[in-house]
Amino acid sequence: MSADLSQTCFQTASAAKAASRRLASLDTDIKDQWLLESADALVAASGSILAANQKDLDAAPGFGLTDASVDRLRLDADRIESIATGLREIAALKDPIGEVLEGFTRPGGMRIEKRRVPLGVVFFIYESRPNVTADAAGICVKSGNAVILRGGKEAMHSSRAIVDVLGNVAAKVGVPENAVQLVATSDREAVGHFLKMHEQIDVTIPRGGEGLIRRVAAEATMPVIKHYDGNCHVFVDASADIEMAVNVIENSKCHRLGVCNACESLLIHEWILADALPAIAERLASRGIEMRVDERAAIHVPGGVPATEEDFGTEYLGPTISIAVVDSLEQAADHIARYGSGHTDAIITSQLDAAERFTDLVDSAAVMVNASTRFNDGGMFGLGAEIGISTDKFHARGPCGLRELTSYKYIVRGNGHLRS
């Protein structure tokens, strides 16, 4: 590892730490002003941002990007307006910093408060989606955190143009310098340097492929908020309304194929198999979905591909779904525990006791009842933009919005109190 690169990373992290101390007490009005003026400034700078984005698009073939990846990379006027709208929505959210979570008075009159505070410095590693650059910056600053952004090299010009706009507005309204920093190098060794800087960086959030996330989890010397994959299930209970099941499964699987909260595995109770699966299979086939089926499901899925053991544990991120038949709700929960990823799992049922039993047995970040898995999303939960979805249990789980980027401290007020 280069000494020069190590020093550059250290300077970036140290500058973020200094900014975080000022951000912790920054007035909400200033943070919201920065968000709102940044939104307007991004729209006003559309020409330069689109020019930078075109450089990334021109270089995309050299990086071997898929058509879907190029589409995620591409910006246009509408997408820039959408980025701006996201910042405005964050500004409209309640500032969590300073919130008193609980307060009480001890015998003898000493007053104790538990108050919400920022985490400090967030090191965020993410894929080549320029909109994520603005979203992450907005969420972090609104929650009082400095952020070091390490985007994909494929979007470097676009991200740089966006961060430059955010920085110019920050200087104007009084947001601390270095509150938002973009790692300027695409050298992979830089990530390794940052992951060792636990004295400067309080939490790392990787958002990308499983290989990246496992590397970060293995090397990081600070806490990591992560999820490895999204093998999400829909279970069709014996009492399910078949039309509802067809519609929810179609939406869960087909609304967007390459996202972590898309359904990848379908489970059907044997009692409803003959009635439900043909209708479900017909709808999925009409959407171009390949179905990989176990022996009992195969009877009802013309053209189904025999499933392997590996299929049931696979996050396809494409037009493929695994289908298995189970004998009971408990067997469905066991299947999810064995093959699932703890991300999002759903039940379709008309029985309250079945819904309650499923939500008790399935240990995932989000458990849906009669609703699409696609709802596991910060915006859909009313949390505003999110920086990711966590399948961890400490300290954040599910969509990570403003509150998930905070901790707390105790404030104790006495009057010369002494401990005897």
C-alpha positions in Angstrom: 0.0 0.0 0.0 1.3 3.4 -1.0 2.3 5.7 1.8 1.0 8.7 -0.2 -2.4 7.1 -0.6 -2.5 6.2 3.1 -1.8 9.8 4.0 -4.4 11.1 1.6 -7.0 8.8 3.1 -6.0 9.8 6.6 -6.4 13.4 5.8 -9.8 12.9 4.3 -11.0 10.9 7.4 -9.5 13.4 9.8 -11.2 16.3 8.0 -14.5 14.4 8.2 -14.1 13.9 11.9 -13.5 17.6 12.4 -16.6 18.4 10.4 -18.7 15.9 12.3 -18.0 17.7 15.6 -19.5 20.8 14.1 -22.4 19.0 12.4 -23.5 17.5 15.7 -24.7 20.9 17.0 -25.7 22.5 13.6 -29.1 24.1 13.6 -31.8 22.3 11.8 -32.6 25.4 9.8 -29.1 25.5 8.3 -29.3 21.8 7.4 -32.7 22.2 5.7 -31.5 25.4 3.9 -28.6 23.4 2.6 -30.9 20.6 1.4 -33.4 22.9 -0.3 -30.8 25.2 -1.9 -28.8 22.2 -3.1 -31.9 20.8 -4.7 -32.4 24.0 -6.7 -28.7 24.2 -7.5 -28.6 20.7 -8.9 -31.4 21.5 -11.2 -29.7 24.8 -12.2 -26.5 22.9 -12.9 -28.2 20.2 -15.0 -26.1 21.1 -18.1 -22.7 20.5 -16.4 -24.0 17.4 -14.5 -25.3 15.9 -17.8 -22.0 16.7 -19.5 -20.1 14.9 -16.7 -22.5 12.0 -16.9 -21.9 11.7 -20.6 -18.2 11.1 -19.9 -19.2 8.2 -17.7 -21.6 6.8 -20.3 -18.9 7.1 -22.9 -16.5 5.1 -20.7 -19.1 2.5 -19.7 -18.3 -0.1 -22.5 -14.7 -0.2 -21.2 -15.9 -1.2 -17.8 -18.1 -4.0 -19.2 -21.3 -2.6 -17.8 -24.6 -4.4 -18.6 -27.5 -2.6 -20.2 -29.2 -2.5 -16.8 -26.1 -1.0 -15.2 -25.8 1.6 -17.9 -29.4 2.5 -17.4 -28.8 3.0 -13.6 -25.8 5.2 -14.5 -27.6 7.4 -17.0 -28.9 10.8 -16.0 -31.4 13.1 -17.7 -33.3 16.2 -16.8 -36.1 14.2 -15.2 -33.7 12.1 -13.1 -31.9 15.2 -11.9 -35.2 16.7 -10.9 -36.0 13.4 -9.1 -32.6 13.7 -7.2 -33.6 17.3 -6.2 -37.0 16.1 -5.1 -35.3 13.5 -2.8 -33.3 16.3 -1.1 -36.5 18.3 -0.6 -38.2 15.4 0.9 -35.3 14.9 3.4 -35.6 18.6 4.3 -39.3 18.0 5.2 -38.5 15.2 7.6 -38.2 15.9 11.3 -34.6 16.3 12.5 -33.8 13.4 14.9 -30.9 15.1 16.5 -31.5 16.3 20.1 -34.7 14.3 20.5 -35.1 13.2 24.1 -35.9 9.5 23.9 -36.7 9.3 27.6 -36.2 11.3 30.7 -36.6 10.7 34.4 -35.7 12.0 37.8 -33.9 9.9 40.4 -34.6 9.9 44.1 -32.7 12.9 45.4 -33.6 15.1 42.4 -30.9 14.2 39.8 -32.4 14.5 36.3 -31.4 12.0 33.6 -32.1 12.3 29.9 -31.4 9.9 27.0 -30.8 12.1 24.0 -30.4 11.2 20.3 -27.0 12.2 18.7 -25.3 11.5 15.4 -23.0 8.5 14.8 -20.2 10.9 13.7 -18.5 9.9 10.4 -20.0 7.5 7.9 -17.8 5.8 5.2 -20.3 4.9 2.5 -19.2 2.6 -0.4 -21.8 2.2 -3.2 -22.4 1.2 -6.7 -22.5 3.3 -9.9 -25.7 5.2 -9.3 -25.2 9.0 -9.3 -28.5 9.6 -7.5 -27.2 7.7 -4.5 -24.4 10.3 -4.1 -26.9 13.0 -3.4 -29.3 10.8 -1.3 -26.5 9.6 1.0 -25.1 13.1 1.4 -28.5 14.4 2.3 -29.4 11.7 4.8 -26.0 11.9 6.5 -25.9 15.7 6.9 -29.6 15.9 8.0 -28.8 13.4 10.7 -25.7 15.3 11.8 -23.1 13.0 10.3 -20.1 13.8 8.0 -19.9 11.4 5.1 -17.0 10.0 3.0 -18.4 8.8 -0.3 -16.7 6.1 -2.2 -18.8 5.6 -5.4 -18.0 3.3 -8.3 -15.4 4.4 -10.7 -18.0 4.1 -13.5 -19.8 7.1 -12.1 -16.9 9.2 -11.0 -17.5 12.2 -13.2 -21.2 12.3 -12.4 -20.6 12.0 -8.6 -17.9 14.6 -8.7 -20.2 17.1 -10.4 -23.0 16.5 -7.9 -20.6 16.8 -4.9 -19.2 20.0 -6.2 -22.7 21.5 -6.3 -23.4 20.3 -2.8 -20.1 21.7 -1.5 -20.6 25.1 -3.1 -24.0 25.4 -1.4 -22.5 24.2 1.9 -20.0 27.0 1.9 -22.7 29.5 1.2 -25.1 28.5 4.0 -22.7 27.5 6.7 -22.6 23.7 6.6 -19.1 22.7 7.8 -16.4 22.3 5.1 -15.7 18.6 4.5 -19.1 17.5 5.7 -19.5 15.7 2.4 -16.3 14.4 0.7 -15.9 12.2 -2.4 -13.0 9.9 -2.5 -11.1 11.1 -5.6 -9.2 7.9 -6.4 -10.6 4.7 -7.9 -7.7 2.8 -6.4 -9.2 -0.2 -4.5 -6.4 0.1 -1.9 -8.0 3.3 -0.7 -10.9 1.3 0.7 -8.5 -0.9 2.7 -6.9 2.2 4.2 -10.2 3.8 5.3 -11.4 0.5 6.8 -8.5 0.7 9.3 -9.3 4.2 10.5 -11.7 3.4 13.3 -10.5 6.4 15.3 -11.8 8.7 12.6 -14.6 6.7 11.0 -17.6 5.6 13.2 -19.4 3.3 10.8 -19.0 1.9 7.3 -21.9 1.1 5.1 -21.2 -0.9 1.9 -23.9 -1.1 -0.8 -23.1 -3.3 -3.7 -22.2 -6.9 -4.6 -21.8 -9.7 -2.1 -18.0 -9.8 -2.7 -17.6 -6.2 -1.8 -19.7 -6.5 1.4 -17.9 -9.6 2.6 -14.5 -7.9 2.0 -15.6 -4.8 4.0 -17.0 -6.9 6.8 -13.8 -8.9 7.0 -11.4 -5.9 7.0 -13.3 -3.2 8.8 -12.1 -2.1 12.2 -15.3 -0.2 12.9 -18.9 -1.3 12.9 -20.5 -2.2 9.5 -24.1 -1.9 8.5 -24.8 -4.3 5.7 -26.8 -7.0 3.9 -25.2 -9.6 1.8 -28.1 -10.5 -0.5 -31.9 -10.4 -0.8 -33.3 -13.9 -1.2 -36.9 -12.8 -0.5 -39.8 -15.2 -0.2 -43.6 -15.0 -0.7 -45.5 -17.8 1.1 -49.0 -18.6 -0.2 -50.9 -19.9 2.8 -53.7 -22.4 2.6 -56.3 -19.7 3.2 -54.9 -17.2 0.7 -57.1 -15.3 -1.7 -55.8 -16.5 -5.0 -56.3 -13.3 -7.0 -54.5 -11.4 -4.3 -51.7 -14.0 -4.3 -51.2 -13.7 -8.1 -51.1 -9.9 -7.9 -48.8 -9.7 -5.0 -46.4 -12.2 -6.4 -46.3 -10.5 -9.8 -45.5 -7.2 -8.2 -43.0 -8.6 -5.8 -41.1 -10.4 -8.6 -41.7 -8.3 -11.7 -41.9 -4.6 -10.5 -38.1 -4.4 -10.7 -36.0 -7.5 -11.2 -32.6 -6.3 -10.1 -33.3 -5.0 -6.6 -32.7 -6.5 -3.2 -36.4 -6.6 -2.2 -37.7 -8.5 -5.2 -39.2 -11.9 -4.6 -36.8 -14.7 -5.6 -38.5 -17.7 -4.0 -42.1 -18.7 -3.9 -43.6 -21.2 -1.4 -47.1 -22.6 -1.7 -49.1 -24.6 0.8 -50.0 -28.0 -0.6 -53.7 -27.6 0.2 -54.1 -24.7 -2.2 -51.5 -25.9 -4.8 -53.8 -27.1 -7.5 -56.0 -24.0 -7.4 -53.3 -21.3 -6.9 -50.2 -22.4 -8.7 -51.6 -22.6 -12.3 -52.8 -19.0 -12.1 -49.6 -17.8 -10.5 -47.5 -19.7 -13.1 -49.5 -18.3 -16.0 -49.0 -14.7 -14.8 -45.3 -15.2 -14.2 -44.9 -16.8 -17.6 -46.6 -13.9 -19.3 -44.0 -11.6 -17.7 -41.1 -13.8 -19.1 -40.2 -15.3 -15.7 -38.4 -18.7 -15.7 -39.7 -20.9 -13.0 -37.4 -23.5 -11.2 -39.7 -25.9 -9.5 -39.6 -28.8 -7.1 -41.3 -32.1 -8.0 -44.7 -31.3 -6.6 -44.8 -27.8 -8.2 -43.7 -29.2 -11.5 -47.0 -30.9 -12.2 -48.7 -27.5 -12.3 -46.0 -25.4 -14.2 -45.8 -26.3 -17.8 -42.2 -25.6 -19.0 -40.9 -25.4 -15.4 -37.2 -26.2 -14.9 -36.4 -28.7 -12.2 -34.9 -26.9 -9.2 -31.6 -27.7 -7.6 -30.7 -27.2 -4.0 -28.7 -24.2 -5.0 -31.7 -22.6 -6.7 -33.6 -22.2 -3.4 -30.8 -20.1 -1.9 -30.1 -18.0 -4.9 -30.7 -14.2 -5.3 -31.3 -14.2 -9.1 -31.7 -10.4 -9.6 -33.3 -11.3 -12.9 -36.2 -13.1 -14.6 -36.0 -16.4 -12.6 -37.8 -17.6 -9.5 -37.7 -20.8 -7.4 -40.9 -22.5 -6.4 -41.4 -25.1 -3.6 -44.4 -26.8 -2.1 -44.7 -27.0 1.7 -47.0 -29.0 4.0 -47.5 -26.3 6.6 -46.8 -22.7 7.6 -44.2 -24.0 10.0 -42.4 -25.8 7.1 -42.5 -22.6 5.1 -40.8 -20.8 8.0 -38.2 -23.6 8.3 -37.5 -23.3 4.5 -37.1 -19.5 4.8 -34.8 -19.9 7.8 -32.6 -22.4 5.8 -32.4 -20.6 2.5 -33.4 -17.0 3.2 -31.2 -14.0 3.8 -33.2 -12.2 6.5 -34.2 -9.4 4.2 -37.9 -9.4 3.3 -40.4 -12.3 3.5 -44.2 -12.2 3.0 -47.3 -14.3 3.6 -50.5 -14.2 1.7 -53.3 -15.3 4.0 -56.9 -14.6 5.1 -56.4 -16.0 8.6 -55.2 -13.6 11.3 -53.7 -16.4 13.4 -51.7 -17.6 10.4 -50.4 -14.1 9.8 -49.4 -13.7 13.5 -47.7 -17.1 13.5 -45.7 -16.3 10.4 -44.6 -12.9 11.7 -43.5 -14.6 14.9 -41.6 -17.4 13.2 -39.8 -15.6 10.4 -36.8 -13.7 11.6 -36.3 -11.1 8.8 -35.7 -7.4 8.7 -39.2 -6.9 7.3 -42.1 -9.4 7.3 -45.0 -8.6 5.1 -48.6 -9.7 5.5 -50.7 -9.5 2.2 -48.3 -7.0 0.7 -45.5 -7.0 -1.8 -41.9 -7.5 -0.7 -41.1 -4.3 -2.7 -42.5 -2.2 0.1 -39.3 -2.8 2.2 -38.0 0.6 1.3 -37.3 3.8 3.3 -39.6 5.9 1.1 -42.4 3.3 1.3 -42.1 3.2 5.1 -42.4 7.0 5.3 -38.8 7.3 6.5 -37.7 9.3 3.5 -34.6 8.4 1.4 -32.5 5.6 2.8 -28.8 4.9 2.7 -29.4 1.1 2.5 -31.3 -1.8 4.0 -29.7 -3.7 6.8 -30.1 -7.4 7.6 -28.0 -6.9 10.7 -29.5 -6.8 14.2 -27.1 -4.3 15.7 -27.5 -1.5 15.6 -29.9 -0.9 12.7 -32.2 -3.3 10.9 -34.3 -2.8 7.7 -34.3 0.5 5.8 -31.7 2.9 7.2 -32.9 6.4 7.2 -32.2 9.4 9.5 -32.9 7.7 12.9 -30.8 4.7 11.9 -27.8 7.0 11.5 -28.0 8.1 15.1 -27.0 6.8 18.6 -27.7 8.4 22.0 -26.0 9.7 25.0 -27.1 10.3 28.6 -27.3 13.9 29.9 -27.3 14.0 33.8 -28.2 17.2 35.6 -27.5 17.5 39.3 -27.1 20.1 42.0 -23.8 19.2 43.6 -24.9 15.6 43.9 -22.3 13.2 45.4 -22.3 9.5 45.4 -22.1 8.0 48.9 
